[in-house]
Amino acid sequence: MEIISFRTPGLGDQSYLLTHEGRGILVDPQRDIDRFVAKAAERDVELRFVLETHLHNDYVSGGEQAALATGAQLVLPAAAAAAYPHTPAFHMEDIPGGRGLSIRPIHTPGHTPEHTSYLVLVDGEPVAVFSGGSLLVSSAGRPDLLGPERARTLARLQHGSLHRLAGLPGGVELLPTHGEGSFCTSTGAGRYTSTIAEEVAGNPLLAIGDAEAFADELLAAPMPIPAFYPYMGPANTMGVPPMPSLAVPTLSVEDLADQPEDTRVVDIRPRARQAGGLLPGAVGIELDTDFGSWAGWLLPYRAPLVLVADPGQDVAEAVTQLARIGVDTVRGVVTDPGPAADQTFELLDLPAFTARLARPGAQLLDVRMPAEHAAAALPGAVHRFLADLAVHGVPAELDASRPVLVACGSGRRASIAAGLLLAAGYRPVVLTGAGVTDLLRHRAAD
């Protein structure tokens, strides 16, 4: 038996392909299914099952399309009530996989009400469990994504689910879907898989015996919820169409006038290129593994999009990342913005930024998450998380007649904030290659 993992770092998720004697099981596939189908073909296995642990809140699933493309049997939790053909997985009712392999659904509510983990048995012996968003590496799936009114009940259910999985034999491999970098995870561990024994010994949440105390801990300091998350569950309930074409037409700046009124321009070029000039009103999100997540968080969901990219840049990757969250609205790409891209900002390294910050009248905007700001705040800085900047605008304390120095953890979020500030009439100066904690250390050294 072989278990192959497919990481999607920008979403902090993993999909899995289990192969056993020429047969395959695909678990929690994302929408771009070609990579999974190709790996199954490479291993010369027949895909027999596609398993979904829950109705995902952080991406649109490729499960239905993978099953249609391969003839595999699509299995969803019995309580998912999905609107497309599937086999319901009932608690503890084994699904025969053939050749000594069977799949045992274990109802593990908490992350979502219908959540189901899948225990894999070979010749009756448990060997691995796909735990989805239930028991994670040194953590657990968030119970608050369906709203505050359900969060505490789901947190208590999550307590029972974690202990249910912790009762499996210690050698069982733990294979969660959510991991480091996922906003579905309560905390991060830096590892992606584990064993039941390792989690019993080291997962701090399993040391909390009382369900109420567990709920208190899980809900004490929740991370922000990305704005696109509420659209994922309904999409995964009703069904997700196949991937869109990754080829998009090339547009000129003049073509932008012919686009729908609500079209948003997203510049995916490296931040140094963006600093040299954004198109008016554009949001700059340089292409990286988390491009899709930030675009989904900061832009109106499913608004028409036009990308600005350098010639030869991987536009297909940007389209893929957007499609993973159900955004199929890219209308084209501009590769020569020309002199119209006249909205400039400054990028400074740590020494230059520190010197600028020391000038009389300097004003600093910290766009990190609230928990980051609470853990290490720079005196005198104005704080507004990047996503809140997009929704609520620029804090009133900032003076548009003076440059706004912007910092985050490394420069990525600060450079994204630059476009939002420019659109609001401010002059951003971005710290790149360093962050607020570096500023604090630099100040302490002085």
N, C-alpha and C positions, 0 to 999 in steps of 0.2 A: 504494500500500500504506500502511496506517495500523496502528500498534501502540498500543493503549490499555492503560495499566496501572491496576490496582486495588490500592491499598495497604491493608493491614490493620495499622495501626500497633501495636496491642497485641501482635501476634505477630511484628512485624518482617518481614512477608512481602509479596510482590507476586504477583498473578495477572495474566495478560495475555490480551488479545483482539487477534488479528491479523486484519485485514480486507484482502481483495484481490479486486477485481472481483466483488463481490457474494457472496463466500464468506468464511467465518470459521474461525479456529483458536483454540481456548481452551486456555490453558496453566496447569497447576497451580491449578485452581479450588478455592476453599474451599467449605465445605458449604452456605453460604447462597448458592445459585446464582442466585436471582432477579435480583440486580444484574447478573450477566453476561448472562443471557438477555435482560434488558430492554435492555441496551446493544446487543446484536446486533440486536434488533428495531428499535431507534432508528436504527441504521446501515443497516437493511434488508439484512442479510446472512444467508445460510443457513449455519448452523454445521455444518461438515463434519467437523472433527476436534476431539477433546479429548485433549491430550497431558499425560501425567504424567512428570515427570523422575525421580521416585523414590517409594518408599513413605515418605511423610513421617513424621517423628518429632515434629513440633510442632503438628500439627492433623489432624483427620479430613477426608478429601478429599471434594469434591463432584463428582469426575470421573465416577463411575459414574452418579450421578443426573442430571448434566448431559447425558450421552450418552443416557440413557433418555428424558429430557424433550424432547430436540431431534432425536433420530435420528442424531446425529453418531457417528462412529466413534471408539471409545475406544482409545487407544494407550498401552501401558505398556512399560517396559523388558522385554526378553525374559526376563531372569533374575528378574523380580519374582514370578512364579508366583502371581499373584492368583487368588482362587477364583471370580471372576465373569467373564462374557464380555468379552474384550478382544482387540485385535490386538497381538501382540508386536512390539516394535521391535528389529531386529537391527542390530548395528554396521555402518554404512556401506551399508546397504540402503535406498536412497531410497524414500520414499513419495510417489507422485504426488499433487499437490493440485489439478491442473487449471489451465488458463489461465496456463501458464508457471511455476507455483509448485510447488516440491517441498520435501520435508522429509527431511533426512539425519540419522538417529540416529548419535550418536557416543558410544560407551561410555566413560564418565568415572567409574570407581569411585573411592571415597575417602570421600566423605561417607557413602555406603552402598555395599554391594557391587554392587548392580544399577544404580546411578545412570547415567542416560543424558541427554546434552545433545542439543538439536535445532537443527541448522543449517538456516536457511531460505534457499533459493535461488530467485531469480526469473530466468527465462530462462538458467539455468545459473550465474548469478553469486551468490555468497554475500553476503547483506545483513545478517543478524542471527543470533545464536545465543542460544537459551534455555538458560542454564547451570545452572538449578536451584540446587543446593547445592554446585556444583563451584567454578569460578572466579567469585569475587565481586568487588565493587568494593573494591580495595585489600586484599583478604582472600581467604579460602577457607572452604568449609564445614567444620565440625568433623568429625573422624574418630572421636571417642570416644563417640558417643551409643549405640553398640551394646554398650558394655562395655569395660573396660580390657584384656581378653584379646585383643580384635580391633583395638584402637586403633592400635597401631604398624604393623601390616600395612596397615590402611586409610590411615594417614598416608602411607606410602610410595607406595601406589597413587594417592593424591591428588596427590602430586608429579608423577607421570607424566601424570595427567589435566590438570593445570593447564598443563603445557608442551604437551600435545596441542592444547589450545584456543588457547594463545598462538601457535601456528603458523598460525592462520587469518589471512587478510588483515587488515591494520591497520584498515581502514575498517568492518569488521564490527561492528555494534552488539552490545554485551554486555548481556543482559537476565536477570539472576539472580532467583531466587525469594526467597532469603534476603537480608536487608540489615540496616540499622541497627535495633537493638532486638530482633533475633532471637537466641535462645540456641542456634541452629544455626550461628551465625557465629563464627569465631575472634576477629575484632576488628571494630570499627565504623569506617566511613569518613565517614558523614554524607551520602553520595550514594547513589543507588539504581540508576542505570544508567551505562554507560561505553562505551568502544570497546576493541577488542583492542589498538590502538596505545597508548591511554592506560594500559592495564594493563601492557603490556610495559615502558612507560617508568616507571611509578610504583608498581606493586604490589610491595612489598618481598619477598613470598614467591616471586615469579618470579625474584628475584635469587639465590636459593639453589639452586645447581646440584646439590648432592649430596642424594640421597633421604634418607639417614640424618640429615643435618644439618637437612633440612626437617622430618622427623618430630620431631626434638628441639625445634625452634622451635614447631611446631604444638601439641605436647603439654606445653610447658613450664609453662604457667599456665592450665589449663583453667577455664572458668567452671563454677559449679554447674549441674547438670542438673535442670530442673524435674521434680517428682515425677510429673506426668501423662505425660511423654514416653514411658515404656515401654509405655503402653497404645495409643499412636497407630499404630505400625507394624503390630501384629496386627489392629487395626481396619481399617486400609487394605488389608491383605492379604485379609481375609475379606469386606469389603464394608460400606459405611456406609449406613444407612437414610436416607430423606428427613428434612428438618428437622422438628422437632416444632412444635406450635402455639406461637406467641409469646404467646398470650393465656393467662394463668394466673388462677385464682380468687383473690378477695380473702378473706383469713382474719382472724379476730379473734385476740387474744392467747389467749383461752380455747380456740380451736381447736387451738392447739399441743399441748395435752394428748392430742389424738386422733391425732397424727402418729406414724409409726414411731419406735421407741426410738432409732434411730441418726440421726434427723433432725438436721441442723445448721442453725442460724439465721445468716444472712448479712445484715448491715446495709449497704445500699448508699447510704445518705444521705450528704450532705457531712460531712466530718469535724467541722465545728463543731456540727452537729446530733448526731452520734454522741457528742461530748464531753458533751453535755447529758444523755445517758443511753442506754446500750445495754441490751437485754434480757439477763438473766443467761445466761452461756455463749455469747452471740453473738460472732461475729467481724465486725469492722467493716472492710469493704473498699469505700471510696466508689467510686461508678461513674465510671470513666474508661476510656480506650481499652485499658488493660491489666488491667481488672477480671477477665476470664476467666482470664488467665494466673495471676494471684495466687490466685484461688479454686481453680484446678486444682492449684496447687502446695501450698497450705496445708491443704486439706480432703481427707478421705478420698475417693478417686475414686469417682464415681457414688453417693455417699451421698445420701439424700433431702435436699432443700434447701427451706427457707422463707426468702424474702427479706423484709427490712424496708425500705420505701421511703417517701419523702414522697409525698403525693397529687400526681398529675401527673408524677411522675418517670418516665423512660423505662425501664420495666421490660422492655419488649420488647428493648431493646438489651442488657440484662444476660442475658436468656435466649438471645439470639443468640450472644453471646460464649461462654457456657457450651456451647452446642450445637456451636460450632466446634472444641471439644476433646472432643466426644462425651459431654458431660454433659447428659442430657435428663431430669433428675430434679427439676426445680423443681415443687413441689407447691402453691405459692401465695405470696401476698404479704400482709404485714401493713402497712397504711398508718396505723394509729393504735395505736402501742405503749402509749401512755398512761403511767400511773404505774408500771407494771411495768418500764419501762425506767429502772432506778434505778442502773445501773452507770456512774458518771461518771468522767471524767478531765479533767485540765487541758491546755489548749492555750496555749502561750506563744510570743510572737515573740522575736527574737534578744536584744534588750536585757533583757527580763524573764527569759528563760531563763538568760542569762549571770549575771544577778544571783542567781538561785536557785542556780546551780551554784557560786557563790562562798561560799555558806553553809557553815558547819562541818558535816561529816558527809554532804555531798551525794554521791550515787552516780549514775553515768552509765552507761547501756547504749547501745552503738553497734550498730545492727542492719544495717549495710551489708554488702555482699559482702566476702569475704576479701581480694580484690585491692584494693578501695577502702580497706579498713582498713590494709592493708600500705603503700599509697601515702601515706596521711595519717592517722596515728593520734593521737588525743588522749590525752596522758599521764593515767593514772589511770582511763581508761574501761575498762569490761568489754565485751568484744566477743562477740556471738553473732549470726550472720546470721539474718535474719527467718525463713527457711524452717527453719533448724535450731532456732530458738526453738519453732516449732510441733511439731517432732519430738522434740526432746530436753528441752524445758522450760526454765525460767528458770535461769540460772547460779547455782551455789551461793554465789558471792561476794556476791550481792545480798541485802540484808536486807529482809524483808517488812514490818518494823515502821516503815520509813522510806520516803518517796516515792522512786520510781525515775525519774530523768530519762532520757528516751529521745530519741535523735537518729539521723538517717540522712543522706541527701543533700539532701532538700528538705522532709521532713515526711510524705511519703506512707507510706513503710514504717514510720516511727515511729508513725504513727496506727494502722496495722494492728496493730502490736505491742501497742498499748494494750489492745485487746480480749483478746489472749492473756495479758497480764499481769493484767488484771482477773480473768479466769477462774481464774488461779492464786493469787489472793489478794493481789496487789500493788497499789500506788497509783501509776499512771503519770502523769508530767508530760511532755508531748510538745512538742518544738521544731517549730514549723510555719513554713513560708515560708523556711526556711534549713536549713543542715546542719552537719556536723562541720567541713568546710573553712572555713565562715564563723566557727565558734567558734575555730578555730585562728588565723584572721586577726584576729579580735577580741582574742584573747589576746596575739598578737604586737604589736598596736597599743598595748596597755596596757604 
